[in-house]
Amino acid sequence: GGAVFRRQPGFIQYRLMKADARTTVAVAEWESEELGKPGAMRYRAWLQESGIKAKLTLETLDGAVVAAV
């Protein structure tokens, strides 16, 4: 999965956090929204093609960064 992100133009980083036994939260960061939206679409396509998506309930959200330290 990580290599799929790294090949995308403008990709900065990906983080996966475990919220509880059944929930993980993934955050992918790109240089701009213009680069991030197509990159995220390619990642979702990879999830589908690889068969991983069939094992997940996936909700995708996007938005502006409001705080960074």
PDB file of N, CA, C and O in Angstrom:
ATOM      1  N   GLY A   1       0.795  -1.194   0.000  1.00  0.00           N
ATOM      2  CA  GLY A   1       0.000   0.000   0.000  1.00  0.00           C
ATOM      3  C   GLY A   1       0.840   1.262   0.000  1.00  0.00           C
ATOM      4  O   GLY A   1       0.548   2.199  -0.742  1.00  0.00           O
ATOM      5  N   GLY A   2       1.891   1.299   0.830  1.00  0.00           N
ATOM      6  CA  GLY A   2       2.699   2.511   0.930  1.00  0.00           C
ATOM      7  C   GLY A   2       3.349   2.897  -0.384  1.00  0.00           C
ATOM      8  O   GLY A   2       3.447   4.081  -0.708  1.00  0.00           O
ATOM      9  N   ALA A   3       3.793   1.907  -1.140  1.00  0.00           N
ATOM     10  CA  ALA A   3       4.437   2.192  -2.422  1.00  0.00           C
ATOM     11  C   ALA A   3       3.456   2.846  -3.390  1.00  0.00           C
ATOM     12  O   ALA A   3       3.857   3.671  -4.212  1.00  0.00           O
ATOM     13  N   VAL A   4       2.184   2.491  -3.303  1.00  0.00           N
ATOM     14  CA  VAL A   4       1.170   3.099  -4.162  1.00  0.00           C
ATOM     15  C   VAL A   4       1.118   4.600  -3.901  1.00  0.00           C
ATOM     16  O   VAL A   4       1.035   5.389  -4.843  1.00  0.00           O
ATOM     17  N   PHE A   5       1.166   5.002  -2.635  1.00  0.00           N
ATOM     18  CA  PHE A   5       1.182   6.425  -2.311  1.00  0.00           C
ATOM     19  C   PHE A   5       2.467   7.088  -2.772  1.00  0.00           C
ATOM     20  O   PHE A   5       2.426   8.149  -3.395  1.00  0.00           O
ATOM     21  N   ARG A   6       3.599   6.483  -2.478  1.00  0.00           N
ATOM     22  CA  ARG A   6       4.891   7.114  -2.792  1.00  0.00           C
ATOM     23  C   ARG A   6       5.054   7.392  -4.278  1.00  0.00           C
ATOM     24  O   ARG A   6       5.802   8.296  -4.650  1.00  0.00           O
ATOM     25  N   ARG A   7       4.379   6.644  -5.133  1.00  0.00           N
ATOM     26  CA  ARG A   7       4.487   6.864  -6.582  1.00  0.00           C
ATOM     27  C   ARG A   7       3.630   8.028  -7.064  1.00  0.00           C
ATOM     28  O   ARG A   7       3.733   8.413  -8.228  1.00  0.00           O
ATOM     29  N   GLN A   8       2.801   8.592  -6.217  1.00  0.00           N
ATOM     30  CA  GLN A   8       1.879   9.649  -6.630  1.00  0.00           C
ATOM     31  C   GLN A   8       2.551  11.017  -6.566  1.00  0.00           C
ATOM     32  O   GLN A   8       3.258  11.318  -5.605  1.00  0.00           O
ATOM     33  N   PRO A   9       2.333  11.844  -7.585  1.00  0.00           N
ATOM     34  CA  PRO A   9       2.906  13.195  -7.570  1.00  0.00           C
ATOM     35  C   PRO A   9       2.411  13.998  -6.367  1.00  0.00           C
ATOM     36  O   PRO A   9       1.218  14.012  -6.066  1.00  0.00           O
ATOM     37  N   GLY A  10       3.331  14.656  -5.693  1.00  0.00           N
ATOM     38  CA  GLY A  10       2.984  15.537  -4.588  1.00  0.00           C
ATOM     39  C   GLY A  10       2.714  14.850  -3.266  1.00  0.00           C
ATOM     40  O   GLY A  10       2.362  15.515  -2.292  1.00  0.00           O
ATOM     41  N   PHE A  11       2.871  13.524  -3.205  1.00  0.00           N
ATOM     42  CA  PHE A  11       2.610  12.809  -1.965  1.00  0.00           C
ATOM     43  C   PHE A  11       3.626  13.196  -0.902  1.00  0.00           C
ATOM     44  O   PHE A  11       4.821  13.287  -1.186  1.00  0.00           O
ATOM     45  N   ILE A  12       3.155  13.425   0.333  1.00  0.00           N
ATOM     46  CA  ILE A  12       4.046  13.783   1.439  1.00  0.00           C
ATOM     47  C   ILE A  12       4.161  12.640   2.438  1.00  0.00           C
ATOM     48  O   ILE A  12       5.259  12.139   2.679  1.00  0.00           O
ATOM     49  N   GLN A  13       3.033  12.217   3.026  1.00  0.00           N
ATOM     50  CA  GLN A  13       3.106  11.144   4.015  1.00  0.00           C
ATOM     51  C   GLN A  13       1.766  10.463   4.202  1.00  0.00           C
ATOM     52  O   GLN A  13       0.719  11.005   3.848  1.00  0.00           O
ATOM     53  N   TYR A  14       1.815   9.261   4.766  1.00  0.00           N
ATOM     54  CA  TYR A  14       0.633   8.456   5.072  1.00  0.00           C
ATOM     55  C   TYR A  14       0.775   7.969   6.505  1.00  0.00           C
ATOM     56  O   TYR A  14       1.842   7.509   6.910  1.00  0.00           O
ATOM     57  N   ARG A  15      -0.294   8.072   7.263  1.00  0.00           N
ATOM     58  CA  ARG A  15      -0.294   7.583   8.649  1.00  0.00           C
ATOM     59  C   ARG A  15      -1.520   6.715   8.852  1.00  0.00           C
ATOM     60  O   ARG A  15      -2.604   7.029   8.358  1.00  0.00           O
ATOM     61  N   LEU A  16      -1.345   5.624   9.579  1.00  0.00           N
ATOM     62  CA  LEU A  16      -2.441   4.720   9.904  1.00  0.00           C
ATOM     63  C   LEU A  16      -2.462   4.555  11.411  1.00  0.00           C
ATOM     64  O   LEU A  16      -1.473   4.145  12.018  1.00  0.00           O
ATOM     65  N   MET A  17      -3.601   4.880  12.008  1.00  0.00           N
ATOM     66  CA  MET A  17      -3.737   4.828  13.469  1.00  0.00           C
ATOM     67  C   MET A  17      -4.848   3.864  13.833  1.00  0.00           C
ATOM     68  O   MET A  17      -5.887   3.833  13.173  1.00  0.00           O
ATOM     69  N   LYS A  18      -4.639   3.079  14.873  1.00  0.00           N
ATOM     70  CA  LYS A  18      -5.647   2.145  15.352  1.00  0.00           C
ATOM     71  C   LYS A  18      -6.469   2.821  16.438  1.00  0.00           C
ATOM     72  O   LYS A  18      -5.950   3.158  17.502  1.00  0.00           O
ATOM     73  N   ALA A  19      -7.769   3.021  16.159  1.00  0.00           N
ATOM     74  CA  ALA A  19      -8.655   3.680  17.120  1.00  0.00           C
ATOM     75  C   ALA A  19      -9.207   2.675  18.127  1.00  0.00           C
ATOM     76  O   ALA A  19      -9.301   2.971  19.318  1.00  0.00           O
ATOM     77  N   ASP A  20      -9.570   1.490  17.648  1.00  0.00           N
ATOM     78  CA  ASP A  20     -10.027   0.403  18.512  1.00  0.00           C
ATOM     79  C   ASP A  20      -9.878  -0.908  17.743  1.00  0.00           C
ATOM     80  O   ASP A  20      -9.286  -0.929  16.664  1.00  0.00           O
ATOM     81  N   ALA A  21     -10.407  -1.989  18.288  1.00  0.00           N
ATOM     82  CA  ALA A  21     -10.194  -3.306  17.683  1.00  0.00           C
ATOM     83  C   ALA A  21     -10.761  -3.417  16.260  1.00  0.00           C
ATOM     84  O   ALA A  21     -10.311  -4.269  15.494  1.00  0.00           O
ATOM     85  N   ARG A  22     -11.727  -2.584  15.894  1.00  0.00           N
ATOM     86  CA  ARG A  22     -12.366  -2.683  14.581  1.00  0.00           C
ATOM     87  C   ARG A  22     -12.217  -1.425  13.716  1.00  0.00           C
ATOM     88  O   ARG A  22     -12.718  -1.381  12.593  1.00  0.00           O
ATOM     89  N   THR A  23     -11.539  -0.416  14.232  1.00  0.00           N
ATOM     90  CA  THR A  23     -11.485   0.855  13.511  1.00  0.00           C
ATOM     91  C   THR A  23     -10.052   1.353  13.393  1.00  0.00           C
ATOM     92  O   THR A  23      -9.322   1.424  14.381  1.00  0.00           O
ATOM     93  N   THR A  24      -9.661   1.697  12.172  1.00  0.00           N
ATOM     94  CA  THR A  24      -8.396   2.385  11.943  1.00  0.00           C
ATOM     95  C   THR A  24      -8.699   3.688  11.221  1.00  0.00           C
ATOM     96  O   THR A  24      -9.697   3.806  10.510  1.00  0.00           O
ATOM     97  N   VAL A  25      -7.829   4.653  11.414  1.00  0.00           N
ATOM     98  CA  VAL A  25      -7.957   5.952  10.760  1.00  0.00           C
ATOM     99  C   VAL A  25      -6.688   6.178   9.964  1.00  0.00           C
ATOM    100  O   VAL A  25      -5.585   6.126  10.508  1.00  0.00           O
ATOM    101  N   ALA A  26      -6.849   6.428   8.677  1.00  0.00           N
ATOM    102  CA  ALA A  26      -5.703   6.680   7.808  1.00  0.00           C
ATOM    103  C   ALA A  26      -5.722   8.144   7.388  1.00  0.00           C
ATOM    104  O   ALA A  26      -6.773   8.697   7.062  1.00  0.00           O
ATOM    105  N   VAL A  27      -4.555   8.759   7.400  1.00  0.00           N
ATOM    106  CA  VAL A  27      -4.420  10.145   6.940  1.00  0.00           C
ATOM    107  C   VAL A  27      -3.308  10.180   5.905  1.00  0.00           C
ATOM    108  O   VAL A  27      -2.165   9.819   6.187  1.00  0.00           O
ATOM    109  N   ALA A  28      -3.656  10.618   4.714  1.00  0.00           N
ATOM    110  CA  ALA A  28      -2.674  10.776   3.642  1.00  0.00           C
ATOM    111  C   ALA A  28      -2.531  12.265   3.360  1.00  0.00           C
ATOM    112  O   ALA A  28      -3.524  12.987   3.279  1.00  0.00           O
ATOM    113  N   GLU A  29      -1.303  12.714   3.212  1.00  0.00           N
ATOM    114  CA  GLU A  29      -1.047  14.143   3.006  1.00  0.00           C
ATOM    115  C   GLU A  29      -0.339  14.358   1.670  1.00  0.00           C
ATOM    116  O   GLU A  29       0.633  13.678   1.341  1.00  0.00           O
ATOM    117  N   TRP A  30      -0.860  15.335   0.906  1.00  0.00           N
ATOM    118  CA  TRP A  30      -0.266  15.725  -0.365  1.00  0.00           C
ATOM    119  C   TRP A  30       0.089  17.202  -0.333  1.00  0.00           C
ATOM    120  O   TRP A  30      -0.366  17.936   0.545  1.00  0.00           O
ATOM    121  N   GLU A  31       0.895  17.636  -1.281  1.00  0.00           N
ATOM    122  CA  GLU A  31       1.299  19.040  -1.373  1.00  0.00           C
ATOM    123  C   GLU A  31       0.116  19.960  -1.639  1.00  0.00           C
ATOM    124  O   GLU A  31       0.121  21.111  -1.203  1.00  0.00           O
ATOM    125  N   SER A  32      -0.899  19.469  -2.348  1.00  0.00           N
ATOM    126  CA  SER A  32      -2.055  20.302  -2.671  1.00  0.00           C
ATOM    127  C   SER A  32      -3.283  19.414  -2.856  1.00  0.00           C
ATOM    128  O   SER A  32      -3.167  18.208  -3.074  1.00  0.00           O
ATOM    129  N   GLU A  33      -4.445  20.027  -2.767  1.00  0.00           N
ATOM    130  CA  GLU A  33      -5.697  19.310  -3.004  1.00  0.00           C
ATOM    131  C   GLU A  33      -5.755  18.813  -4.453  1.00  0.00           C
ATOM    132  O   GLU A  33      -6.265  17.723  -4.715  1.00  0.00           O
ATOM    133  N   GLU A  34      -5.239  19.599  -5.381  1.00  0.00           N
ATOM    134  CA  GLU A  34      -5.246  19.224  -6.794  1.00  0.00           C
ATOM    135  C   GLU A  34      -4.469  17.929  -7.043  1.00  0.00           C
ATOM    136  O   GLU A  34      -4.834  17.152  -7.925  1.00  0.00           O
ATOM    137  N   LEU A  35      -3.412  17.692  -6.282  1.00  0.00           N
ATOM    138  CA  LEU A  35      -2.642  16.457  -6.411  1.00  0.00           C
ATOM    139  C   LEU A  35      -3.222  15.346  -5.535  1.00  0.00           C
ATOM    140  O   LEU A  35      -3.152  14.169  -5.890  1.00  0.00           O
ATOM    141  N   GLY A  36      -3.785  15.715  -4.411  1.00  0.00           N
ATOM    142  CA  GLY A  36      -4.288  14.733  -3.461  1.00  0.00           C
ATOM    143  C   GLY A  36      -5.519  13.990  -3.925  1.00  0.00           C
ATOM    144  O   GLY A  36      -5.612  12.780  -3.721  1.00  0.00           O
ATOM    145  N   LYS A  37      -6.463  14.667  -4.538  1.00  0.00           N
ATOM    146  CA  LYS A  37      -7.691  13.995  -4.958  1.00  0.00           C
ATOM    147  C   LYS A  37      -7.416  12.882  -5.973  1.00  0.00           C
ATOM    148  O   LYS A  37      -7.915  11.773  -5.784  1.00  0.00           O
ATOM    149  N   PRO A  38      -6.646  13.122  -7.041  1.00  0.00           N
ATOM    150  CA  PRO A  38      -6.355  12.023  -7.964  1.00  0.00           C
ATOM    151  C   PRO A  38      -5.513  10.924  -7.304  1.00  0.00           C
ATOM    152  O   PRO A  38      -5.697   9.742  -7.594  1.00  0.00           O
ATOM    153  N   GLY A  39      -4.599  11.311  -6.425  1.00  0.00           N
ATOM    154  CA  GLY A  39      -3.782  10.311  -5.727  1.00  0.00           C
ATOM    155  C   GLY A  39      -4.637   9.400  -4.867  1.00  0.00           C
ATOM    156  O   GLY A  39      -4.428   8.187  -4.848  1.00  0.00           O
ATOM    157  N   ALA A  40      -5.593   9.968  -4.159  1.00  0.00           N
ATOM    158  CA  ALA A  40      -6.498   9.175  -3.329  1.00  0.00           C
ATOM    159  C   ALA A  40      -7.369   8.262  -4.190  1.00  0.00           C
ATOM    160  O   ALA A  40      -7.649   7.126  -3.807  1.00  0.00           O
ATOM    161  N   MET A  41      -7.793   8.752  -5.343  1.00  0.00           N
ATOM    162  CA  MET A  41      -8.596   7.921  -6.244  1.00  0.00           C
ATOM    163  C   MET A  41      -7.789   6.723  -6.735  1.00  0.00           C
ATOM    164  O   MET A  41      -8.315   5.614  -6.823  1.00  0.00           O
ATOM    165  N   ARG A  42      -6.513   6.941  -7.054  1.00  0.00           N
ATOM    166  CA  ARG A  42      -5.663   5.830  -7.504  1.00  0.00           C
ATOM    167  C   ARG A  42      -5.450   4.823  -6.378  1.00  0.00           C
ATOM    168  O   ARG A  42      -5.381   3.621  -6.634  1.00  0.00           O
ATOM    169  N   TYR A  43      -5.346   5.292  -5.143  1.00  0.00           N
ATOM    170  CA  TYR A  43      -5.186   4.384  -4.011  1.00  0.00           C
ATOM    171  C   TYR A  43      -6.456   3.548  -3.809  1.00  0.00           C
ATOM    172  O   TYR A  43      -6.370   2.343  -3.572  1.00  0.00           O
ATOM    173  N   ARG A  44      -7.623   4.173  -3.900  1.00  0.00           N
ATOM    174  CA  ARG A  44      -8.869   3.417  -3.766  1.00  0.00           C
ATOM    175  C   ARG A  44      -9.006   2.390  -4.883  1.00  0.00           C
ATOM    176  O   ARG A  44      -9.489   1.282  -4.650  1.00  0.00           O
ATOM    177  N   ALA A  45      -8.586   2.749  -6.098  1.00  0.00           N
ATOM    178  CA  ALA A  45      -8.613   1.790  -7.211  1.00  0.00           C
ATOM    179  C   ALA A  45      -7.706   0.609  -6.903  1.00  0.00           C
ATOM    180  O   ALA A  45      -8.072  -0.534  -7.173  1.00  0.00           O
ATOM    181  N   TRP A  46      -6.522   0.867  -6.337  1.00  0.00           N
ATOM    182  CA  TRP A  46      -5.614  -0.215  -5.961  1.00  0.00           C
ATOM    183  C   TRP A  46      -6.242  -1.114  -4.900  1.00  0.00           C
ATOM    184  O   TRP A  46      -6.108  -2.336  -4.971  1.00  0.00           O
ATOM    185  N   LEU A  47      -6.928  -0.525  -3.914  1.00  0.00           N
ATOM    186  CA  LEU A  47      -7.613  -1.331  -2.897  1.00  0.00           C
ATOM    187  C   LEU A  47      -8.625  -2.268  -3.548  1.00  0.00           C
ATOM    188  O   LEU A  47      -8.739  -3.432  -3.163  1.00  0.00           O
ATOM    189  N   GLN A  48      -9.356  -1.757  -4.533  1.00  0.00           N
ATOM    190  CA  GLN A  48     -10.351  -2.567  -5.235  1.00  0.00           C
ATOM    191  C   GLN A  48      -9.675  -3.690  -6.018  1.00  0.00           C
ATOM    192  O   GLN A  48     -10.065  -4.852  -5.898  1.00  0.00           O
ATOM    193  N   GLU A  49      -8.672  -3.353  -6.813  1.00  0.00           N
ATOM    194  CA  GLU A  49      -7.989  -4.320  -7.678  1.00  0.00           C
ATOM    195  C   GLU A  49      -7.276  -5.398  -6.879  1.00  0.00           C
ATOM    196  O   GLU A  49      -7.223  -6.551  -7.306  1.00  0.00           O
ATOM    197  N   SER A  50      -6.729  -5.039  -5.729  1.00  0.00           N
ATOM    198  CA  SER A  50      -5.969  -5.994  -4.923  1.00  0.00           C
ATOM    199  C   SER A  50      -6.867  -6.938  -4.128  1.00  0.00           C
ATOM    200  O   SER A  50      -6.398  -7.948  -3.603  1.00  0.00           O
ATOM    201  N   GLY A  51      -8.152  -6.612  -4.041  1.00  0.00           N
ATOM    202  CA  GLY A  51      -9.076  -7.434  -3.265  1.00  0.00           C
ATOM    203  C   GLY A  51      -9.166  -7.028  -1.804  1.00  0.00           C
ATOM    204  O   GLY A  51      -9.978  -7.575  -1.057  1.00  0.00           O
ATOM    205  N   ILE A  52      -8.351  -6.086  -1.393  1.00  0.00           N
ATOM    206  CA  ILE A  52      -8.355  -5.639   0.004  1.00  0.00           C
ATOM    207  C   ILE A  52      -9.677  -4.953   0.346  1.00  0.00           C
ATOM    208  O   ILE A  52     -10.203  -5.129   1.445  1.00  0.00           O
ATOM    209  N   LYS A  53     -10.208  -4.182  -0.586  1.00  0.00           N
ATOM    210  CA  LYS A  53     -11.429  -3.414  -0.316  1.00  0.00           C
ATOM    211  C   LYS A  53     -12.600  -4.324   0.059  1.00  0.00           C
ATOM    212  O   LYS A  53     -13.463  -3.923   0.839  1.00  0.00           O
ATOM    213  N   ALA A  54     -12.642  -5.534  -0.481  1.00  0.00           N
ATOM    214  CA  ALA A  54     -13.735  -6.460  -0.182  1.00  0.00           C
ATOM    215  C   ALA A  54     -13.747  -6.868   1.284  1.00  0.00           C
ATOM    216  O   ALA A  54     -14.761  -7.362   1.778  1.00  0.00           O
ATOM    217  N   LYS A  55     -12.635  -6.669   1.985  1.00  0.00           N
ATOM    218  CA  LYS A  55     -12.520  -7.054   3.391  1.00  0.00           C
ATOM    219  C   LYS A  55     -12.717  -5.875   4.336  1.00  0.00           C
ATOM    220  O   LYS A  55     -12.620  -6.042   5.552  1.00  0.00           O
ATOM    221  N   LEU A  56     -12.993  -4.683   3.800  1.00  0.00           N
ATOM    222  CA  LEU A  56     -13.079  -3.460   4.604  1.00  0.00           C
ATOM    223  C   LEU A  56     -14.412  -2.759   4.428  1.00  0.00           C
ATOM    224  O   LEU A  56     -15.082  -2.911   3.407  1.00  0.00           O
ATOM    225  N   THR A  57     -14.782  -1.999   5.428  1.00  0.00           N
ATOM    226  CA  THR A  57     -15.800  -0.969   5.276  1.00  0.00           C
ATOM    227  C   THR A  57     -15.013   0.323   5.216  1.00  0.00           C
ATOM    228  O   THR A  57     -14.314   0.669   6.169  1.00  0.00           O
ATOM    229  N   LEU A  58     -15.116   1.035   4.119  1.00  0.00           N
ATOM    230  CA  LEU A  58     -14.257   2.182   3.888  1.00  0.00           C
ATOM    231  C   LEU A  58     -15.079   3.445   3.729  1.00  0.00           C
ATOM    232  O   LEU A  58     -16.007   3.496   2.923  1.00  0.00           O
ATOM    233  N   GLU A  59     -14.736   4.463   4.500  1.00  0.00           N
ATOM    234  CA  GLU A  59     -15.339   5.785   4.370  1.00  0.00           C
ATOM    235  C   GLU A  59     -14.204   6.758   4.076  1.00  0.00           C
ATOM    236  O   GLU A  59     -13.221   6.810   4.815  1.00  0.00           O
ATOM    237  N   THR A  60     -14.334   7.522   3.009  1.00  0.00           N
ATOM    238  CA  THR A  60     -13.286   8.453   2.617  1.00  0.00           C
ATOM    239  C   THR A  60     -13.770   9.879   2.818  1.00  0.00           C
ATOM    240  O   THR A  60     -14.832  10.268   2.331  1.00  0.00           O
ATOM    241  N   LEU A  61     -12.974  10.647   3.540  1.00  0.00           N
ATOM    242  CA  LEU A  61     -13.258  12.060   3.787  1.00  0.00           C
ATOM    243  C   LEU A  61     -12.045  12.868   3.358  1.00  0.00           C
ATOM    244  O   LEU A  61     -10.928  12.350   3.353  1.00  0.00           O
ATOM    245  N   ASP A  62     -12.246  14.120   3.001  1.00  0.00           N
ATOM    246  CA  ASP A  62     -11.107  14.992   2.740  1.00  0.00           C
ATOM    247  C   ASP A  62     -11.417  16.374   3.280  1.00  0.00           C
ATOM    248  O   ASP A  62     -12.573  16.712   3.535  1.00  0.00           O
ATOM    249  N   GLY A  63     -10.378  17.162   3.449  1.00  0.00           N
ATOM    250  CA  GLY A  63     -10.560  18.504   3.957  1.00  0.00           C
ATOM    251  C   GLY A  63      -9.230  19.200   4.131  1.00  0.00           C
ATOM    252  O   GLY A  63      -8.162  18.614   3.959  1.00  0.00           O
ATOM    253  N   ALA A  64      -9.329  20.443   4.471  1.00  0.00           N
ATOM    254  CA  ALA A  64      -8.139  21.267   4.665  1.00  0.00           C
ATOM    255  C   ALA A  64      -7.490  20.964   6.010  1.00  0.00           C
ATOM    256  O   ALA A  64      -8.173  20.611   6.970  1.00  0.00           O
ATOM    257  N   VAL A  65      -6.181  21.103   6.073  1.00  0.00           N
ATOM    258  CA  VAL A  65      -5.455  20.989   7.328  1.00  0.00           C
ATOM    259  C   VAL A  65      -5.764  22.234   8.151  1.00  0.00           C
ATOM    260  O   VAL A  65      -5.615  23.357   7.669  1.00  0.00           O
ATOM    261  N   VAL A  66      -6.192  22.031   9.389  1.00  0.00           N
ATOM    262  CA  VAL A  66      -6.518  23.186  10.240  1.00  0.00           C
ATOM    263  C   VAL A  66      -5.493  23.404  11.343  1.00  0.00           C
ATOM    264  O   VAL A  66      -5.466  24.468  11.961  1.00  0.00           O
ATOM    265  N   ALA A  67      -4.633  22.391  11.601  1.00  0.00           N
ATOM    266  CA  ALA A  67      -3.565  22.560  12.580  1.00  0.00           C
ATOM    267  C   ALA A  67      -2.451  21.576  12.274  1.00  0.00           C
ATOM    268  O   ALA A  67      -2.709  20.419  11.943  1.00  0.00           O
ATOM    269  N   ALA A  68      -1.248  22.025  12.382  1.00  0.00           N
ATOM    270  CA  ALA A  68      -0.068  21.176  12.192  1.00  0.00           C
ATOM    271  C   ALA A  68       1.020  21.707  13.130  1.00  0.00           C
ATOM    272  O   ALA A  68       1.216  22.917  13.250  1.00  0.00           O
ATOM    273  N   VAL A  69       1.707  20.802  13.778  1.00  0.00           N
ATOM    274  CA  VAL A  69       2.746  21.199  14.728  1.00  0.00           C
ATOM    275  C   VAL A  69       4.090  20.716  14.236  1.00  0.00           C
ATOM    276  O   VAL A  69       5.107  20.947  14.892  1.00  0.00           O
TER     277      VAL A  69
END
